[in-house]
Structures are given as C-alpha cells and as structure tokens.
Amino acid sequence: MALAAEAAELMEHFLWVGPEASAAVMVKPGKRAEIEEELADIVIYALEFANVSGIDVASAIEKKMAANAVKYPVEKARGRADKYTEL
Ligand SMILES: [Mg+2]
C-alpha cells in the first residue's frame, strides 16, 4: 500500500500536464527535487518488498525483459505504443 501511495505522490506532479509541460516540470529546481524524493520512496518500498519476499530483483528483471522480448518483437513493436495483443 505504501508503494502505491508513493507512486500516486509521484504521479500527482504530472497530473493534468501534457508531455511538453512534464518535461518543463523536470527542469524546475524545486519540483525536480520533490520528484526525485518521490521516486526514491518508490524504489525504497519496492526494494523492501523484494527483500521481505525473497525476490532476486536482478533475476526478476532479466526474466521479465526476456518475456517482453517475446511479447513485443522489435520488428513489430518498434515505434508503437500498442499492447502485445494489438501488434
Ligand atoms: Mg513520498
């Protein structure tokens, strides 16, 4: 629950903001620091969850990237934002 709450705190900085304005938010000194803190909170809770659950994060990422490569072949997915079922 804390991980979701921190993700919401990060997303709040970009709520109702388009792509160009989001990029502008990232170069505002005070805002950037706040966003960095929220990202740190998210990573801390995610790593804590992995630690408590006994999940090897590096291994989990490798497995997920391999699965993604099968689901989203480069020749079909490059430059697209569609779900694998729509490729
Ligand atoms: Mg926070």
PDB file of the backbone (N, CA, C, O) and the ligand in Angstrom, with CONECT records:
HET     MG  A 101       1
ATOM      1  N   MET A   1       0.827  -1.198   0.000  1.00  0.00           N
ATOM      2  CA  MET A   1       0.000   0.000   0.000  1.00  0.00           C
ATOM      3  C   MET A   1       0.869   1.258   0.000  1.00  0.00           C
ATOM      4  O   MET A   1       0.552   2.242  -0.669  1.00  0.00           O
ATOM      5  N   ALA A   2       1.952   1.216   0.747  1.00  0.00           N
ATOM      6  CA  ALA A   2       2.832   2.389   0.776  1.00  0.00           C
ATOM      7  C   ALA A   2       3.442   2.639  -0.603  1.00  0.00           C
ATOM      8  O   ALA A   2       3.614   3.787  -1.014  1.00  0.00           O
ATOM      9  N   LEU A   3       3.769   1.553  -1.316  1.00  0.00           N
ATOM     10  CA  LEU A   3       4.336   1.687  -2.658  1.00  0.00           C
ATOM     11  C   LEU A   3       3.337   2.389  -3.580  1.00  0.00           C
ATOM     12  O   LEU A   3       3.712   3.285  -4.336  1.00  0.00           O
ATOM     13  N   ALA A   4       2.079   1.986  -3.518  1.00  0.00           N
ATOM     14  CA  ALA A   4       1.044   2.614  -4.346  1.00  0.00           C
ATOM     15  C   ALA A   4       0.850   4.075  -3.954  1.00  0.00           C
ATOM     16  O   ALA A   4       0.659   4.932  -4.817  1.00  0.00           O
ATOM     17  N   ALA A   5       0.898   4.358  -2.671  1.00  0.00           N
ATOM     18  CA  ALA A   5       0.729   5.742  -2.205  1.00  0.00           C
ATOM     19  C   ALA A   5       1.867   6.620  -2.716  1.00  0.00           C
ATOM     20  O   ALA A   5       1.648   7.757  -3.134  1.00  0.00           O
ATOM     21  N   GLU A   6       3.087   6.078  -2.677  1.00  0.00           N
ATOM     22  CA  GLU A   6       4.228   6.858  -3.168  1.00  0.00           C
ATOM     23  C   GLU A   6       4.155   7.041  -4.686  1.00  0.00           C
ATOM     24  O   GLU A   6       4.523   8.095  -5.204  1.00  0.00           O
ATOM     25  N   ALA A   7       3.684   6.022  -5.391  1.00  0.00           N
ATOM     26  CA  ALA A   7       3.512   6.147  -6.848  1.00  0.00           C
ATOM     27  C   ALA A   7       2.503   7.248  -7.152  1.00  0.00           C
ATOM     28  O   ALA A   7       2.681   8.024  -8.091  1.00  0.00           O
ATOM     29  N   ALA A   8       1.442   7.310  -6.351  1.00  0.00           N
ATOM     30  CA  ALA A   8       0.434   8.361  -6.528  1.00  0.00           C
ATOM     31  C   ALA A   8       1.042   9.737  -6.268  1.00  0.00           C
ATOM     32  O   ALA A   8       0.728  10.700  -6.967  1.00  0.00           O
ATOM     33  N   GLU A   9       1.913   9.828  -5.262  1.00  0.00           N
ATOM     34  CA  GLU A   9       2.561  11.107  -4.969  1.00  0.00           C
ATOM     35  C   GLU A   9       3.435  11.547  -6.149  1.00  0.00           C
ATOM     36  O   GLU A   9       3.496  12.736  -6.462  1.00  0.00           O
ATOM     37  N   LEU A  10       4.102  10.610  -6.795  1.00  0.00           N
ATOM     38  CA  LEU A  10       4.909  10.938  -7.981  1.00  0.00           C
ATOM     39  C   LEU A  10       4.003  11.383  -9.134  1.00  0.00           C
ATOM     40  O   LEU A  10       4.260  12.387  -9.798  1.00  0.00           O
ATOM     41  N   MET A  11       2.947  10.615  -9.350  1.00  0.00           N
ATOM     42  CA  MET A  11       2.050  10.920 -10.475  1.00  0.00           C
ATOM     43  C   MET A  11       1.370  12.270 -10.300  1.00  0.00           C
ATOM     44  O   MET A  11       1.064  12.946 -11.282  1.00  0.00           O
ATOM     45  N   GLU A  12       1.133  12.665  -9.051  1.00  0.00           N
ATOM     46  CA  GLU A  12       0.467  13.931  -8.779  1.00  0.00           C
ATOM     47  C   GLU A  12       1.224  15.110  -9.411  1.00  0.00           C
ATOM     48  O   GLU A  12       0.606  16.097  -9.811  1.00  0.00           O
ATOM     49  N   HIS A  13       2.546  15.011  -9.500  1.00  0.00           N
ATOM     50  CA  HIS A  13       3.341  16.095 -10.097  1.00  0.00           C
ATOM     51  C   HIS A  13       3.043  16.264 -11.588  1.00  0.00           C
ATOM     52  O   HIS A  13       3.275  17.329 -12.158  1.00  0.00           O
ATOM     53  N   PHE A  14       2.529  15.202 -12.210  1.00  0.00           N
ATOM     54  CA  PHE A  14       2.285  15.236 -13.655  1.00  0.00           C
ATOM     55  C   PHE A  14       0.795  15.183 -14.009  1.00  0.00           C
ATOM     56  O   PHE A  14       0.419  15.093 -15.177  1.00  0.00           O
ATOM     57  N   LEU A  15      -0.041  15.243 -12.963  1.00  0.00           N
ATOM     58  CA  LEU A  15      -1.480  15.177 -13.186  1.00  0.00           C
ATOM     59  C   LEU A  15      -1.946  16.382 -13.991  1.00  0.00           C
ATOM     60  O   LEU A  15      -1.618  17.522 -13.662  1.00  0.00           O
ATOM     61  N   TRP A  16      -2.701  16.129 -15.032  1.00  0.00           N
ATOM     62  CA  TRP A  16      -3.269  17.158 -15.905  1.00  0.00           C
ATOM     63  C   TRP A  16      -2.186  17.931 -16.647  1.00  0.00           C
ATOM     64  O   TRP A  16      -2.417  19.066 -17.065  1.00  0.00           O
ATOM     65  N   VAL A  17      -1.023  17.345 -16.815  1.00  0.00           N
ATOM     66  CA  VAL A  17       0.089  18.009 -17.503  1.00  0.00           C
ATOM     67  C   VAL A  17       0.439  17.193 -18.746  1.00  0.00           C
ATOM     68  O   VAL A  17       0.613  15.977 -18.661  1.00  0.00           O
ATOM     69  N   GLY A  18       0.540  17.850 -19.888  1.00  0.00           N
ATOM     70  CA  GLY A  18       0.892  17.175 -21.128  1.00  0.00           C
ATOM     71  C   GLY A  18       2.374  16.860 -21.195  1.00  0.00           C
ATOM     72  O   GLY A  18       3.126  17.230 -20.293  1.00  0.00           O
ATOM     73  N   PRO A  19       2.811  16.173 -22.267  1.00  0.00           N
ATOM     74  CA  PRO A  19       4.207  15.757 -22.393  1.00  0.00           C
ATOM     75  C   PRO A  19       5.202  16.922 -22.343  1.00  0.00           C
ATOM     76  O   PRO A  19       6.234  16.821 -21.680  1.00  0.00           O
ATOM     77  N   GLU A  20       4.903  18.020 -23.033  1.00  0.00           N
ATOM     78  CA  GLU A  20       5.841  19.149 -23.053  1.00  0.00           C
ATOM     79  C   GLU A  20       5.948  19.788 -21.670  1.00  0.00           C
ATOM     80  O   GLU A  20       7.044  20.098 -21.205  1.00  0.00           O
ATOM     81  N   ALA A  21       4.799  19.984 -21.016  1.00  0.00           N
ATOM     82  CA  ALA A  21       4.802  20.586 -19.688  1.00  0.00           C
ATOM     83  C   ALA A  21       5.471  19.662 -18.667  1.00  0.00           C
ATOM     84  O   ALA A  21       6.093  20.135 -17.716  1.00  0.00           O
ATOM     85  N   SER A  22       5.343  18.335 -18.866  1.00  0.00           N
ATOM     86  CA  SER A  22       6.010  17.382 -17.977  1.00  0.00           C
ATOM     87  C   SER A  22       7.524  17.550 -18.060  1.00  0.00           C
ATOM     88  O   SER A  22       8.219  17.496 -17.045  1.00  0.00           O
ATOM     89  N   ALA A  23       8.023  17.753 -19.262  1.00  0.00           N
ATOM     90  CA  ALA A  23       9.465  17.963 -19.436  1.00  0.00           C
ATOM     91  C   ALA A  23       9.888  19.256 -18.747  1.00  0.00           C
ATOM     92  O   ALA A  23      10.971  19.330 -18.167  1.00  0.00           O
ATOM     93  N   ALA A  24       9.021  20.283 -18.814  1.00  0.00           N
ATOM     94  CA  ALA A  24       9.330  21.560 -18.169  1.00  0.00           C
ATOM     95  C   ALA A  24       9.366  21.404 -16.652  1.00  0.00           C
ATOM     96  O   ALA A  24      10.190  22.026 -15.981  1.00  0.00           O
ATOM     97  N   VAL A  25       8.462  20.564 -16.102  1.00  0.00           N
ATOM     98  CA  VAL A  25       8.442  20.319 -14.649  1.00  0.00           C
ATOM     99  C   VAL A  25       9.784  19.753 -14.194  1.00  0.00           C
ATOM    100  O   VAL A  25      10.278  20.090 -13.118  1.00  0.00           O
ATOM    101  N   MET A  26      10.362  18.897 -15.019  1.00  0.00           N
ATOM    102  CA  MET A  26      11.606  18.217 -14.621  1.00  0.00           C
ATOM    103  C   MET A  26      12.802  19.157 -14.540  1.00  0.00           C
ATOM    104  O   MET A  26      13.798  18.826 -13.895  1.00  0.00           O
ATOM    105  N   VAL A  27      12.726  20.321 -15.180  1.00  0.00           N
ATOM    106  CA  VAL A  27      13.869  21.246 -15.100  1.00  0.00           C
ATOM    107  C   VAL A  27      13.650  22.363 -14.077  1.00  0.00           C
ATOM    108  O   VAL A  27      14.517  23.217 -13.893  1.00  0.00           O
ATOM    109  N   LYS A  28      12.502  22.356 -13.418  1.00  0.00           N
ATOM    110  CA  LYS A  28      12.264  23.318 -12.335  1.00  0.00           C
ATOM    111  C   LYS A  28      13.015  22.828 -11.105  1.00  0.00           C
ATOM    112  O   LYS A  28      12.736  21.731 -10.621  1.00  0.00           O
ATOM    113  N   PRO A  29      13.954  23.602 -10.589  1.00  0.00           N
ATOM    114  CA  PRO A  29      14.808  23.109  -9.495  1.00  0.00           C
ATOM    115  C   PRO A  29      14.058  22.531  -8.294  1.00  0.00           C
ATOM    116  O   PRO A  29      14.360  21.413  -7.879  1.00  0.00           O
ATOM    117  N   GLY A  30      13.104  23.243  -7.730  1.00  0.00           N
ATOM    118  CA  GLY A  30      12.386  22.743  -6.552  1.00  0.00           C
ATOM    119  C   GLY A  30      11.548  21.519  -6.865  1.00  0.00           C
ATOM    120  O   GLY A  30      11.522  20.558  -6.097  1.00  0.00           O
ATOM    121  N   LYS A  31      10.865  21.560  -7.991  1.00  0.00           N
ATOM    122  CA  LYS A  31       9.997  20.445  -8.398  1.00  0.00           C
ATOM    123  C   LYS A  31      10.808  19.187  -8.655  1.00  0.00           C
ATOM    124  O   LYS A  31      10.427  18.092  -8.242  1.00  0.00           O
ATOM    125  N   ARG A  32      11.938  19.358  -9.344  1.00  0.00           N
ATOM    126  CA  ARG A  32      12.767  18.202  -9.665  1.00  0.00           C
ATOM    127  C   ARG A  32      13.205  17.481  -8.384  1.00  0.00           C
ATOM    128  O   ARG A  32      13.210  16.252  -8.330  1.00  0.00           O
ATOM    129  N   ALA A  33      13.568  18.249  -7.362  1.00  0.00           N
ATOM    130  CA  ALA A  33      13.992  17.655  -6.092  1.00  0.00           C
ATOM    131  C   ALA A  33      12.841  16.883  -5.451  1.00  0.00           C
ATOM    132  O   ALA A  33      13.038  15.790  -4.921  1.00  0.00           O
ATOM    133  N   GLU A  34      11.640  17.457  -5.502  1.00  0.00           N
ATOM    134  CA  GLU A  34      10.472  16.766  -4.936  1.00  0.00           C
ATOM    135  C   GLU A  34      10.202  15.458  -5.687  1.00  0.00           C
ATOM    136  O   GLU A  34       9.906  14.430  -5.078  1.00  0.00           O
ATOM    137  N   ILE A  35      10.308  15.513  -7.005  1.00  0.00           N
ATOM    138  CA  ILE A  35      10.061  14.327  -7.832  1.00  0.00           C
ATOM    139  C   ILE A  35      11.127  13.265  -7.553  1.00  0.00           C
ATOM    140  O   ILE A  35      10.822  12.075  -7.487  1.00  0.00           O
ATOM    141  N   GLU A  36      12.356  13.697  -7.395  1.00  0.00           N
ATOM    142  CA  GLU A  36      13.434  12.746  -7.060  1.00  0.00           C
ATOM    143  C   GLU A  36      13.134  12.044  -5.736  1.00  0.00           C
ATOM    144  O   GLU A  36      13.352  10.841  -5.598  1.00  0.00           O
ATOM    145  N   GLU A  37      12.632  12.806  -4.766  1.00  0.00           N
ATOM    146  CA  GLU A  37      12.298  12.203  -3.468  1.00  0.00           C
ATOM    147  C   GLU A  37      11.197  11.168  -3.602  1.00  0.00           C
ATOM    148  O   GLU A  37      11.265  10.102  -2.990  1.00  0.00           O
ATOM    149  N   GLU A  38      10.176  11.478  -4.406  1.00  0.00           N
ATOM    150  CA  GLU A  38       9.079  10.512  -4.583  1.00  0.00           C
ATOM    151  C   GLU A  38       9.580   9.250  -5.279  1.00  0.00           C
ATOM    152  O   GLU A  38       9.197   8.141  -4.909  1.00  0.00           O
ATOM    153  N   LEU A  39      10.436   9.418  -6.286  1.00  0.00           N
ATOM    154  CA  LEU A  39      10.998   8.248  -6.966  1.00  0.00           C
ATOM    155  C   LEU A  39      11.828   7.414  -5.991  1.00  0.00           C
ATOM    156  O   LEU A  39      11.772   6.184  -6.013  1.00  0.00           O
ATOM    157  N   ALA A  40      12.588   8.080  -5.147  1.00  0.00           N
ATOM    158  CA  ALA A  40      13.372   7.359  -4.144  1.00  0.00           C
ATOM    159  C   ALA A  40      12.457   6.576  -3.201  1.00  0.00           C
ATOM    160  O   ALA A  40      12.748   5.429  -2.862  1.00  0.00           O
ATOM    161  N   ASP A  41      11.352   7.196  -2.779  1.00  0.00           N
ATOM    162  CA  ASP A  41      10.392   6.494  -1.911  1.00  0.00           C
ATOM    163  C   ASP A  41       9.890   5.220  -2.590  1.00  0.00           C
ATOM    164  O   ASP A  41       9.817   4.162  -1.965  1.00  0.00           O
ATOM    165  N   ILE A  42       9.545   5.331  -3.872  1.00  0.00           N
ATOM    166  CA  ILE A  42       9.019   4.182  -4.618  1.00  0.00           C
ATOM    167  C   ILE A  42      10.056   3.061  -4.669  1.00  0.00           C
ATOM    168  O   ILE A  42       9.741   1.900  -4.404  1.00  0.00           O
ATOM    169  N   VAL A  43      11.275   3.412  -5.006  1.00  0.00           N
ATOM    170  CA  VAL A  43      12.331   2.392  -5.128  1.00  0.00           C
ATOM    171  C   VAL A  43      12.623   1.762  -3.771  1.00  0.00           C
ATOM    172  O   VAL A  43      12.844   0.554  -3.680  1.00  0.00           O
ATOM    173  N   ILE A  44      12.626   2.577  -2.715  1.00  0.00           N
ATOM    174  CA  ILE A  44      12.865   2.045  -1.368  1.00  0.00           C
ATOM    175  C   ILE A  44      11.806   1.005  -1.010  1.00  0.00           C
ATOM    176  O   ILE A  44      12.135  -0.089  -0.552  1.00  0.00           O
ATOM    177  N   TYR A  45      10.525   1.351  -1.222  1.00  0.00           N
ATOM    178  CA  TYR A  45       9.458   0.397  -0.886  1.00  0.00           C
ATOM    179  C   TYR A  45       9.501  -0.838  -1.779  1.00  0.00           C
ATOM    180  O   TYR A  45       9.234  -1.946  -1.313  1.00  0.00           O
ATOM    181  N   ALA A  46       9.834  -0.660  -3.052  1.00  0.00           N
ATOM    182  CA  ALA A  46       9.915  -1.812  -3.961  1.00  0.00           C
ATOM    183  C   ALA A  46      11.051  -2.740  -3.537  1.00  0.00           C
ATOM    184  O   ALA A  46      10.889  -3.961  -3.530  1.00  0.00           O
ATOM    185  N   LEU A  47      12.199  -2.162  -3.184  1.00  0.00           N
ATOM    186  CA  LEU A  47      13.326  -2.995  -2.748  1.00  0.00           C
ATOM    187  C   LEU A  47      13.033  -3.661  -1.404  1.00  0.00           C
ATOM    188  O   LEU A  47      13.434  -4.801  -1.169  1.00  0.00           O
ATOM    189  N   GLU A  48      12.336  -2.948  -0.528  1.00  0.00           N
ATOM    190  CA  GLU A  48      11.958  -3.539   0.749  1.00  0.00           C
ATOM    191  C   GLU A  48      11.032  -4.741   0.523  1.00  0.00           C
ATOM    192  O   GLU A  48      11.175  -5.780   1.166  1.00  0.00           O
ATOM    193  N   PHE A  49      10.081  -4.576  -0.403  1.00  0.00           N
ATOM    194  CA  PHE A  49       9.167  -5.674  -0.724  1.00  0.00           C
ATOM    195  C   PHE A  49       9.953  -6.867  -1.260  1.00  0.00           C
ATOM    196  O   PHE A  49       9.710  -8.007  -0.864  1.00  0.00           O
ATOM    197  N   ALA A  50      10.892  -6.599  -2.156  1.00  0.00           N
ATOM    198  CA  ALA A  50      11.710  -7.681  -2.710  1.00  0.00           C
ATOM    199  C   ALA A  50      12.494  -8.375  -1.606  1.00  0.00           C
ATOM    200  O   ALA A  50      12.593  -9.601  -1.582  1.00  0.00           O
ATOM    201  N   ASN A  51      13.043  -7.592  -0.702  1.00  0.00           N
ATOM    202  CA  ASN A  51      13.837  -8.145   0.393  1.00  0.00           C
ATOM    203  C   ASN A  51      12.986  -9.028   1.306  1.00  0.00           C
ATOM    204  O   ASN A  51      13.379 -10.147   1.637  1.00  0.00           O
ATOM    205  N   VAL A  52      11.834  -8.528   1.704  1.00  0.00           N
ATOM    206  CA  VAL A  52      10.937  -9.266   2.591  1.00  0.00           C
ATOM    207  C   VAL A  52      10.401 -10.521   1.903  1.00  0.00           C
ATOM    208  O   VAL A  52      10.217 -11.558   2.541  1.00  0.00           O
ATOM    209  N   SER A  53      10.151 -10.415   0.590  1.00  0.00           N
ATOM    210  CA  SER A  53       9.572 -11.529  -0.167  1.00  0.00           C
ATOM    211  C   SER A  53      10.607 -12.509  -0.684  1.00  0.00           C
ATOM    212  O   SER A  53      10.255 -13.565  -1.209  1.00  0.00           O
ATOM    213  N   GLY A  54      11.877 -12.171  -0.542  1.00  0.00           N
ATOM    214  CA  GLY A  54      12.931 -13.055  -1.038  1.00  0.00           C
ATOM    215  C   GLY A  54      13.025 -13.079  -2.558  1.00  0.00           C
ATOM    216  O   GLY A  54      13.430 -14.083  -3.144  1.00  0.00           O
ATOM    217  N   ILE A  55      12.656 -11.988  -3.184  1.00  0.00           N
ATOM    218  CA  ILE A  55      12.725 -11.904  -4.651  1.00  0.00           C
ATOM    219  C   ILE A  55      14.086 -11.338  -5.048  1.00  0.00           C
ATOM    220  O   ILE A  55      14.518 -10.299  -4.550  1.00  0.00           O
ATOM    221  N   ASP A  56      14.754 -12.058  -5.968  1.00  0.00           N
ATOM    222  CA  ASP A  56      16.016 -11.581  -6.531  1.00  0.00           C
ATOM    223  C   ASP A  56      15.649 -10.595  -7.645  1.00  0.00           C
ATOM    224  O   ASP A  56      15.220 -11.006  -8.723  1.00  0.00           O
ATOM    225  N   VAL A  57      15.816  -9.313  -7.386  1.00  0.00           N
ATOM    226  CA  VAL A  57      15.364  -8.279  -8.318  1.00  0.00           C
ATOM    227  C   VAL A  57      16.065  -8.392  -9.666  1.00  0.00           C
ATOM    228  O   VAL A  57      15.418  -8.282 -10.707  1.00  0.00           O
ATOM    229  N   ALA A  58      17.364  -8.608  -9.663  1.00  0.00           N
ATOM    230  CA  ALA A  58      18.105  -8.707 -10.931  1.00  0.00           C
ATOM    231  C   ALA A  58      17.574  -9.869 -11.765  1.00  0.00           C
ATOM    232  O   ALA A  58      17.372  -9.732 -12.971  1.00  0.00           O
ATOM    233  N   SER A  59      17.350 -11.006 -11.122  1.00  0.00           N
ATOM    234  CA  SER A  59      16.831 -12.177 -11.825  1.00  0.00           C
ATOM    235  C   SER A  59      15.416 -11.912 -12.337  1.00  0.00           C
ATOM    236  O   SER A  59      15.086 -12.276 -13.466  1.00  0.00           O
ATOM    237  N   ALA A  60      14.581 -11.280 -11.512  1.00  0.00           N
ATOM    238  CA  ALA A  60      13.207 -10.981 -11.914  1.00  0.00           C
ATOM    239  C   ALA A  60      13.194 -10.052 -13.125  1.00  0.00           C
ATOM    240  O   ALA A  60      12.386 -10.226 -14.037  1.00  0.00           O
ATOM    241  N   ILE A  61      14.090  -9.067 -13.132  1.00  0.00           N
ATOM    242  CA  ILE A  61      14.160  -8.129 -14.266  1.00  0.00           C
ATOM    243  C   ILE A  61      14.612  -8.864 -15.524  1.00  0.00           C
ATOM    244  O   ILE A  61      14.049  -8.654 -16.599  1.00  0.00           O
ATOM    245  N   GLU A  62      15.621  -9.720 -15.398  1.00  0.00           N
ATOM    246  CA  GLU A  62      16.096 -10.473 -16.568  1.00  0.00           C
ATOM    247  C   GLU A  62      14.983 -11.335 -17.154  1.00  0.00           C
ATOM    248  O   GLU A  62      14.799 -11.386 -18.370  1.00  0.00           O
ATOM    249  N   LYS A  63      14.236 -12.020 -16.268  1.00  0.00           N
ATOM    250  CA  LYS A  63      13.135 -12.865 -16.750  1.00  0.00           C
ATOM    251  C   LYS A  63      12.061 -12.021 -17.437  1.00  0.00           C
ATOM    252  O   LYS A  63      11.551 -12.396 -18.493  1.00  0.00           O
ATOM    253  N   LYS A  64      11.726 -10.893 -16.838  1.00  0.00           N
ATOM    254  CA  LYS A  64      10.679 -10.038 -17.403  1.00  0.00           C
ATOM    255  C   LYS A  64      11.107  -9.452 -18.750  1.00  0.00           C
ATOM    256  O   LYS A  64      10.305  -9.377 -19.681  1.00  0.00           O
ATOM    257  N   MET A  65      12.366  -9.040 -18.849  1.00  0.00           N
ATOM    258  CA  MET A  65      12.856  -8.489 -20.124  1.00  0.00           C
ATOM    259  C   MET A  65      12.827  -9.551 -21.218  1.00  0.00           C
ATOM    260  O   MET A  65      12.507  -9.256 -22.369  1.00  0.00           O
ATOM    261  N   ALA A  66      13.164 -10.792 -20.851  1.00  0.00           N
ATOM    262  CA  ALA A  66      13.119 -11.885 -21.832  1.00  0.00           C
ATOM    263  C   ALA A  66      11.679 -12.132 -22.277  1.00  0.00           C
ATOM    264  O   ALA A  66      11.415 -12.336 -23.462  1.00  0.00           O
ATOM    265  N   ALA A  67      10.745 -12.113 -21.315  1.00  0.00           N
ATOM    266  CA  ALA A  67       9.326 -12.305 -21.641  1.00  0.00           C
ATOM    267  C   ALA A  67       8.818 -11.160 -22.516  1.00  0.00           C
ATOM    268  O   ALA A  67       8.056 -11.383 -23.457  1.00  0.00           O
ATOM    269  N   ASN A  68       9.241  -9.939 -22.205  1.00  0.00           N
ATOM    270  CA  ASN A  68       8.826  -8.779 -23.002  1.00  0.00           C
ATOM    271  C   ASN A  68       9.350  -8.875 -24.433  1.00  0.00           C
ATOM    272  O   ASN A  68       8.660  -8.493 -25.379  1.00  0.00           O
ATOM    273  N   ALA A  69      10.564  -9.384 -24.586  1.00  0.00           N
ATOM    274  CA  ALA A  69      11.154  -9.516 -25.928  1.00  0.00           C
ATOM    275  C   ALA A  69      10.334 -10.471 -26.790  1.00  0.00           C
ATOM    276  O   ALA A  69      10.224 -10.284 -28.001  1.00  0.00           O
ATOM    277  N   VAL A  70       9.757 -11.499 -26.158  1.00  0.00           N
ATOM    278  CA  VAL A  70       8.906 -12.447 -26.888  1.00  0.00           C
ATOM    279  C   VAL A  70       7.551 -11.801 -27.201  1.00  0.00           C
ATOM    280  O   VAL A  70       7.032 -11.929 -28.310  1.00  0.00           O
ATOM    281  N   LYS A  71       6.987 -11.100 -26.200  1.00  0.00           N
ATOM    282  CA  LYS A  71       5.678 -10.474 -26.383  1.00  0.00           C
ATOM    283  C   LYS A  71       5.723  -9.293 -27.357  1.00  0.00           C
ATOM    284  O   LYS A  71       4.776  -9.043 -28.103  1.00  0.00           O
ATOM    285  N   TYR A  72       6.838  -8.584 -27.329  1.00  0.00           N
ATOM    286  CA  TYR A  72       6.973  -7.369 -28.141  1.00  0.00           C
ATOM    287  C   TYR A  72       8.188  -7.471 -29.058  1.00  0.00           C
ATOM    288  O   TYR A  72       9.199  -6.812 -28.815  1.00  0.00           O
ATOM    289  N   PRO A  73       8.103  -8.292 -30.114  1.00  0.00           N
ATOM    290  CA  PRO A  73       9.252  -8.411 -31.023  1.00  0.00           C
ATOM    291  C   PRO A  73       9.575  -7.046 -31.643  1.00  0.00           C
ATOM    292  O   PRO A  73       8.673  -6.313 -32.048  1.00  0.00           O
ATOM    293  N   VAL A  74      10.854  -6.717 -31.714  1.00  0.00           N
ATOM    294  CA  VAL A  74      11.286  -5.400 -32.195  1.00  0.00           C
ATOM    295  C   VAL A  74      10.677  -5.082 -33.558  1.00  0.00           C
ATOM    296  O   VAL A  74      10.224  -3.963 -33.796  1.00  0.00           O
ATOM    297  N   GLU A  75      10.669  -6.080 -34.455  1.00  0.00           N
ATOM    298  CA  GLU A  75      10.177  -5.814 -35.816  1.00  0.00           C
ATOM    299  C   GLU A  75       8.689  -5.436 -35.844  1.00  0.00           C
ATOM    300  O   GLU A  75       8.223  -4.798 -36.788  1.00  0.00           O
ATOM    301  N   LYS A  76       7.953  -5.834 -34.804  1.00  0.00           N
ATOM    302  CA  LYS A  76       6.530  -5.487 -34.747  1.00  0.00           C
ATOM    303  C   LYS A  76       6.260  -4.289 -33.827  1.00  0.00           C
ATOM    304  O   LYS A  76       5.348  -3.503 -34.083  1.00  0.00           O
ATOM    305  N   ALA A  77       7.049  -4.151 -32.765  1.00  0.00           N
ATOM    306  CA  ALA A  77       6.722  -3.189 -31.712  1.00  0.00           C
ATOM    307  C   ALA A  77       7.452  -1.851 -31.812  1.00  0.00           C
ATOM    308  O   ALA A  77       7.011  -0.871 -31.212  1.00  0.00           O
ATOM    309  N   ARG A  78       8.553  -1.788 -32.554  1.00  0.00           N
ATOM    310  CA  ARG A  78       9.347  -0.551 -32.583  1.00  0.00           C
ATOM    311  C   ARG A  78       8.477   0.638 -33.018  1.00  0.00           C
ATOM    312  O   ARG A  78       7.796   0.595 -34.042  1.00  0.00           O
ATOM    313  N   GLY A  79       8.526   1.700 -32.202  1.00  0.00           N
ATOM    314  CA  GLY A  79       7.814   2.922 -32.534  1.00  0.00           C
ATOM    315  C   GLY A  79       6.315   2.886 -32.267  1.00  0.00           C
ATOM    316  O   GLY A  79       5.600   3.829 -32.607  1.00  0.00           O
ATOM    317  N   ARG A  80       5.833   1.792 -31.654  1.00  0.00           N
ATOM    318  CA  ARG A  80       4.401   1.682 -31.377  1.00  0.00           C
ATOM    319  C   ARG A  80       4.157   1.615 -29.873  1.00  0.00           C
ATOM    320  O   ARG A  80       5.023   1.174 -29.118  1.00  0.00           O
ATOM    321  N   ALA A  81       2.992   2.046 -29.446  1.00  0.00           N
ATOM    322  CA  ALA A  81       2.638   2.001 -28.028  1.00  0.00           C
ATOM    323  C   ALA A  81       1.480   1.036 -27.796  1.00  0.00           C
ATOM    324  O   ALA A  81       0.778   1.132 -26.790  1.00  0.00           O
ATOM    325  N   ASP A  82       1.284   0.110 -28.725  1.00  0.00           N
ATOM    326  CA  ASP A  82       0.166  -0.816 -28.619  1.00  0.00           C
ATOM    327  C   ASP A  82       0.501  -1.985 -27.700  1.00  0.00           C
ATOM    328  O   ASP A  82       1.661  -2.374 -27.568  1.00  0.00           O
ATOM    329  N   LYS A  83      -0.545  -2.546 -27.059  1.00  0.00           N
ATOM    330  CA  LYS A  83      -0.382  -3.749 -26.260  1.00  0.00           C
ATOM    331  C   LYS A  83      -0.045  -4.913 -27.189  1.00  0.00           C
ATOM    332  O   LYS A  83      -0.412  -4.900 -28.364  1.00  0.00           O
ATOM    333  N   TYR A  84       0.659  -5.924 -26.658  1.00  0.00           N
ATOM    334  CA  TYR A  84       1.119  -7.035 -27.491  1.00  0.00           C
ATOM    335  C   TYR A  84      -0.004  -7.716 -28.245  1.00  0.00           C
ATOM    336  O   TYR A  84       0.214  -8.272 -29.322  1.00  0.00           O
ATOM    337  N   THR A  85      -1.205  -7.676 -27.687  1.00  0.00           N
ATOM    338  CA  THR A  85      -2.343  -8.323 -28.351  1.00  0.00           C
ATOM    339  C   THR A  85      -2.786  -7.542 -29.589  1.00  0.00           C
ATOM    340  O   THR A  85      -3.547  -8.051 -30.411  1.00  0.00           O
ATOM    341  N   GLU A  86      -2.312  -6.319 -29.713  1.00  0.00           N
ATOM    342  CA  GLU A  86      -2.715  -5.462 -30.833  1.00  0.00           C
ATOM    343  C   GLU A  86      -1.623  -5.312 -31.890  1.00  0.00           C
ATOM    344  O   GLU A  86      -1.813  -4.594 -32.871  1.00  0.00           O
ATOM    345  N   LEU A  87      -0.479  -5.980 -31.705  1.00  0.00           N
ATOM    346  CA  LEU A  87       0.627  -5.829 -32.676  1.00  0.00           C
ATOM    347  C   LEU A  87       0.362  -6.567 -33.961  1.00  0.00           C
ATOM    348  O   LEU A  87       1.191  -6.539 -34.871  1.00  0.00           O
TER     349      LEU A  87
HETATM  350 MG    MG A 101       6.554  10.420  -0.746  1.00  0.00          MG2+
END
